[in-house]
Amino acid sequence: MTHSFTLRLAGIAACAALVAGCASSKGPQQTSYDFGPIGAPATMQAAPAATAFPALVVADVTGPAMLDNQRMFYRLLYADAQQSRPYAYNQWSATPLQLLSQRVKARIAQGGVKVLSTSDASGGVPLLRLEADEFSQNFDSVTQSSATIALRASVFRSHRLVDQRTFARTVPATSADAPGGARALAAASDAIAADILAWLATLPAR
């Protein structure tokens, strides 16, 4: 075996070791979460149908800028409740505002209301606007967390405010991590949708 051939083998081995080292030092893969499939949870079965509104224009949920990206945030209430921290290797499949919009619209439709978009709006159809005030996973301790969603809902008819109410739900997470937070936030959104349906049923038809 010549000296130059030996050097080439050594160079190839060094390159292979370098590539392997880079591969092994690569961090965990990013994991995406959403609210899961649309089923028929018990919270919706118990909610009365919003018969006063056979059809409703439901605008997309609006909210603060931090909810308009796909990062998953949490708060350590036992350490610094004012600091919102992002998960390093977990994210949403869409923004929280988009996930909330899709879920609430689907649940309202399940409640017997024909849901229209703002582009499909026709004269005389009431409008429901939703604004998210809170959407967070909060840790009370290292091993215990819960999800909280707060929405401000406003119903308009012919550009006049019919009623406005704030809804908030807190659901304990089954695990103190991103998957547990995602499940709890999905459950909180379902519960709020049921609350909104029950509220709509109390409003005057005209």
Salt bridges, closest charged atoms under 4 A:
ASP60 OD1 - LYS105 NZ 2.62
GLU131 OE1 - ARG152 NH2 2.74
ASP133 OD2 - ARG152 NH1 2.94
ASP190 OD1 - ARG103 NE 2.91
ASP190 OD1 - ARG107 NE 2.81
ASP195 OD2 - ARG169 NE 2.80
